[in-house]
C-alpha cells in the first residue's frame, strides 16, 4: 500500500515547506507522516505535486529535518477531525488535540476539515433573528441566523471582550433547537487565550461552547487549519445534531498573515501588499460555510473578527472580506477613546440581511423604522457636530442643537452599555424611542404614523 512506502528523498527544506522527490503518487491536501532521525513523528500536508515531486507543508517546526535520514510517508487521506456532541464544553489546540487536560473524544466520527460542496439550491434564505443582547447590533445591524457578519476592529480595541460577551449572550429567539458556539482563536496571545478560557468558565458559557485555540507562538501553519477545524465541528453540530451554531473566528488577519507567509515560502508571485492572489477564493472557502440548509433543523452563523492594519478599511483583508460577507460591524477608535463600550459605530456598520430578520413575529413591528430613524438622526447629529466645530454651538439653529444633544445621548445611552449588560430587543427599542422622543414628531419621517402614535412620547423642548 502507498503508506507503507517511506521516501528518503527530501531535496530541500524552506521555512515550513519540505520538497520530496521521486514520489510515485501524491494527491493535493493529502496528509503525510514525517519520521525524524530520533524516531519522532510530525504531520504535514501536500500543497502541490508535479514531475514526481511533492511540496509538503509541515504542521510544526522543520528544525531537525535531515535530508538524508528523515523519511516521509504518504497516508492516502486528507486532514480530518473526529467529531462528537461530547466536544461541547471542551477546549482544543489548533490541530484538534485536547488542551484542557481531558481525554480525547471517544467513539468519534471522522470528518474532512475542508468540508463538502453545498448545492446552492439546497440553501434557505436567512430570516431568523439572533439576539446578542447588544443594542447597536440587535437594534441597528441585526444578526440573522445563517448570516456571515464580520467585525472590523483595530489594534487595542475591545473586540475580544465583545466576542466573549456575544458568546455568552447570543441566542435565537422563538426557536426550540439547542444553541451552541464554536470559537476559534487564530494566532492569539497567551493572555488572550487565558482571558477567553476564564470568561467561558466564569460565565458558564463553556458548557455550550467548543473552543479551538491556536497561540501566537504555535507554528503559523496551524492557523490555516484552525478555522477549518472549527467549521467542520460546527457543520456536524448543525446539520447532524440539529443545533443552531454561532461560529466566532478571531482573528482572520492572523490567518491572512499565515497565508502570505506560506505563499512567500512557495515563492509565488505576490498580489496586493504581498498577499497571495488567491486570498479571495481562500477566504470564500471559509466564509461560505455559513448558512441554513433546506431539510436541516440546524444552521451555522459566522461572526468573523479581523483587526484592520493601521485601521485601514481599504486594506486587502477587510476589503476582500466585505465582498464575500453580508455587511460588517465597525468598531470606532473615536468612540473607544470617549470611554464608550462597545465602541460600535452605526455609521460604517451594515447588516445586509437585517430586513429579513426583523419585524412583526420576529422582533417587533416598529423595529426597521426605528433603526432607520436612529441612523438618520445620528448622521444628522454628526453633521451638526462638524458644523459647531466651525461656527460654534451658539450659532446653530434650534433643530441642530436638538440633534447635537441627541448625538451625545445616543452614544451614552444606546451605544454604551455594560460588559455584563444583556439587553432584550424590547429594551433596545424602548431606549430608541426614548431618544427619538426628544426630537420633534415632525422629524420622524422614516417611521410609520401608526407606530409613532403608539410609541412616541411628547417631551418639552
N, C-alpha and C positions, 0 to 999 in steps of 0.2 A: 504494500500500500504506500501511497505517496508520503504519509507522515512517518514512515519507517526509515526514510532516506534522510541522512544528516549530511548537509552540504558544508564542507570546509573550504569554501571558495569565496570568502569575503574579499572583495577587491579594494574597498575604500570605506572609511568612516568620516562623515561630515556632519558635525553637530548631532542632531537626533537621528540622522539617517545612516543606514548601512546599505551598501551596494553588494549584492550577492550575484556571482557569475555562474555560468554553466548550469542554469536552472532548467529542468526539463519542462515543468508546467507550474505556473503560479497564476492565481486569479486576483483581480482587483479587490481590495479590502480583506483578503484572506489573512488569517491570523497565523503568525509564525512563533516558534519557540526557539529561543536563543540559549544555548548551553555554554556557559563560560568555562574557562580553563580550570577554575576551582570547584566546578560542579554546580554553581549557582545558575538558576534559570531566570530569564526575562522574556517578556512577551513583546511582540511587535506586530505591525500591520503592513501589508503590501500596498504601496501607493501607486506603483507603476511597474509594468513589465514590458520588455521589448528586447528582441535579439538575444534571448536566453539569459537576460539579466533581470533581477528584481530589485526595486528600490523599497527598502523596509524602514518604516518609522518605528523607533523603539519607545516603548512605554516605560520610560525611566532614563537613567543616565547611560551613556555609551562608553563611559570610562571603564577601562579594564578589558575591553573587547580586543582580542588578539587576532590579527588577520590570519594567522596560520593555525591556531589552536582552538578558536571559537567555532562552534558548529551551529547551523541553522536548520530547523525542520519546519516544513510547511504542513499545517494541520488540516487543511481542506475545509475550513469553516470560517465564517465571519465572526466578529466580536459579538458576543451575546451576554445577556444577564438573566439570572434566574429571578423570576417574579412570583410574588405571593401576596395575599392581603395581610399576611403577618409582617410585611415590611412597614406598615403603619406604626409610628412611634419609634422608628429606627433611624440611625444616622450612619451613612456610608461615606467612603472616600471617593475620589474621582475616578476610580476603576471599579467601583461597586463592591469593595470589600468593607466589612463592618469596621467602623472606627469608634463605636460606642462601648466596646468591651464585651458585647454579647456574641453569641454564636452566630454562624451563618444561617441563611434561610434554608430550612429543611423542606423536602418534598417540593422543590421548586420547579417551575416550568420555564424553559429557556426561550428567550426572545431576542431576535436580531435587533441591535440597538439602532440600526439605520431605518427601522420601521418598514412599512409596506405601502405601496402606492394606494391612494384613496381615489376612487372614481368620483369626479366632481358631481356627477348626477346623484350620488348617494348622500351628498351633504344637504343638511337643512339650514335655512337661513337663521342666524342667531336672533333671538327675540325675547329672552327671559332676563329680567333684571337681577344683577348681583349686587347686594348691599355690602359695601365695605365699611360703613359707619363713618366715612369721611365726607363732609358736606361738599367740598369742592369737586370731588369725584362723583358722588351719588347725585348731587343736585344739578351739576352743570356739564360733567363729562362722564356720563353714566357708563359703567362697565356692563357688558351684556354677555350672557353665558355663550361660550363658543368663540368669543372675540379674542383678538390678539392686540393688546394695547400697551405700547412701551412707555416707560417713564424716562424722560430726558433729564438728566441731572448733571452736576458738575462736581469737581473735586471739593470735598469738605462739606457738601450739602447733605442733609439728613435722609438720604434715600434708604439707608439701612434701617433706620427707625421706622420709616414709612412702610418698608417691606415687612418688617416684623409686626407692625400694627395691622396691616391688611391680612397677614397670615392668621393673626389671632381673631379678627373680627369678621372676615368675609363669610357670606352665606347667600344661598339662592332662596329668594322669597317664594312662598307658595308652591314649593316642591317638596315631596316626601322623601326623595332619594338622599342617601348619605352624601356628605360633602367632605372632600379631602384636599390637602395642599401638598404639592410636591415642590420642594425648594432645592435649587441648585446654586451653590456658591462657587463661582468660577474665578479662580485666581485671587481669592480674598485673603486678607491678612489673618494671622493667628488671632489677633484681638477681635476682628470682626467675626471670625468663626466662633469664638468663645461667647461673643455677645449674642449671636443668633441662637446658639445652643442653650445658653442660660435663659433667654427670653422664652423660647419654646417650652422649656421645662417650667419656668416660673408661672407662666400663664395657663399651663395645661394644654397649649396648642399642639404640643408634640404628639399627643395621643392620636391626632388625625393627620399627622404630617410625616412625610418621608423626606429626609434631607440627604443630599449628596454634597460633600464639602471638598473642593479642590483648593488647597492652600497656595499662597503666592510662591512658596519655596518648593512646591511639588514640581515635577517635570512639566514644563509648559505644554507638552504634547497631550497631557491628560485633559487640558482644557477643551480639546476637540471632542473628547469622549463624554465629559460630564453632562452637558445639556442633553445629549442623546440618551444617556442612561436615565436621566430624569423623565424625558418624554416617553421613553419605552415603558417605564413604570406607570406613568400617567395613563398611557393607552390601555394597559392591562386593567387598571382600576376602573377606568371609564367604560370601556367597551366590553369587558368581560365581567366586571363586578357591578356595573350599573351605577357608578358613583359620579357625582359632579366634581371635577378636579380642577383646581386652580394651580397652574404651574408658574412659579416665580424664578426667573433666570437672572442672576446677579453676579457678575457684571459682564454684559455682552461685549464691552470694549476690551476686556481681557481676553475674551475668546477671539476677537478680531486680531489682537496683537499676536496671539499664538498662530493664527492663520498666516500672518505676514512673516513670522519667524520661520515657519515651515516652508513657505514659498521661497524665501531667500535661500534656505539651505538647499532647496532643489534647483536653485539658480534659474528660476522662472523670470520671464520679463515682467517687471512690476507695473502696476496700474497707478491710479491716483494715490499720491503720497506714499508710494511703496507698497500698498496693499495689493493682493493678487486680483487680477481681472475677473476672476470667478467668485469674488466675495459676495456679489448679489445673489447668485444662484445657491451658494452655500448657506447664506442667511435664510433664503427661502425654504431650503430643506429643513430648517428648524422651525421657523415661524408658521409654515403651512401645516404643521402637525397639530394645530388647534382646530376645533370645530365641533359641530353637532352632526351625527350621522343618523340617517333615517333607520328606524327599527331598533335603535340602541337607546336605552334609558339614560346612559351617562353622557358626559361631554367633557371637553378639555378647553379651558380658557387660559390665556397666557398674559402675564404681566412681565415684560422684558425690561429690565433696568439697564441703562447704559450711561456712563459718565462721558460727557462730551469733552474731548481735549480742548483746553483753553476756552471752555464754554461756547465753542463754535458749533452752531446748529447746522452749518453748511459742510462740516467735516464729513468724509465719506461714510463713517459708521452711522451717525444719526440720519444722514441724507438717504442712504440706501434702505435703512430700516423704515423710514417714513413712506417709501414707495410700496413696501410689502404689507405693512400693518395697517390697521384701521384707526389711525389717529395717533395722538400722543398726549401724555401728561407732562407738563413742563414745570420744572422746579426753578424758582427765581432766586438768584443770589440777592437781589434788591430786597425782596420780602424777608429773606433769611436774615439779612443784616438789620432789619427792623425788629427782630426777635419774634417773627411770626412762624409758627409751626402748625401744620405742614406748609412750606412755602410754595404752594401750587398756584401758579399764575393762570387764571382762566384765559387771559389774552395770550395766545400762543399754545394753549391746550385745545384738544379737539377729540371727540369720540364720534366717528362717522356712523356708528350703528346705534347711537343713543335713541334716535327716533323710533326704533323698533322695540326698545326695551322699557319705554315709559308710557304713561297714560292710564286711563281707567282700566282696572283689573290687573294692572302690573305694578304701578306705583300710585299715582293719583291723577285725576283728570286735568288738573291745572299745571302739572309738572313742566311740560315743554314750554308753555307760555311764561311761567315764572323764570325758567332758565334763560330763555331768550331775553326777557326784560332785564334780568340781572346782568347779563353780558353787555347789553346796550348801555345800561346805566353806569356800569363800571368803566366802560370805554369812554363815556361822556365825562366821567369824573377824572380820568387821566388827562383828557383834553383841557378840562378846567384847571387842573393842577399845573400843566405846562404853561397855560396862559397866565396863571397867577405868578409864576416864577419870572414872567416878563413884565407884567403891568402891576403886579401886587394884588393881594387878595381883596383889598378895599375897592379896587376898580372893577371887580367882577359884577355881573348882573346878579339879581336875586336868585334866579334859577341856577346860575352857575355856582353860586355859593351853596345852594342846596345839594347840587351834585358833588361838590368838593367835600362837603360833610358826609354825604352818602359813601364816597370812596373810602374815607377813613373808618367809618363804622363797618363797612363791608369787610375790610381787611381784618379788623379786630374782633368782629362778632361772627362772621360767616366763614372766612378762610381759616382764621385762627381757632384751634381747638386743642384740647389736651391729648397727650400721647395715649392715655388710658380712657379717653372720652369716646364712647361708641354711640354716635347719633343715629337714630332711626331716620328713614326718609321723611316721615311725617314731621319730625322735629326740624330737619333741614329745611323743608318747605315753610314751616312756621317761622323760622328765622328769616327766610327770604321775604315773606310777606311783611314781617315787622320792619325790615329795612325799606321795602318798596312803599310802605305806608307813610314814610317820611317825605315822599315826593308827592307833588300834586297828582290827583287822579287823572288829569288830562295827559300826563306824561306816560301813562301805562298803555301805550299803543300796541304792544305786542301780546297782550293778554285779552282773551275774550271777555266781553262785558259781563256775562253771567258769572264768571269766576271772580271778577272784580267786586261784584255785588256780594258775593258770598264770603270773600276772604279779606278784602281791603278794609282797613281801619283808618278813618279820617283822623288826622292829627293837626294840631295848630302849627303854623309856620314858626 
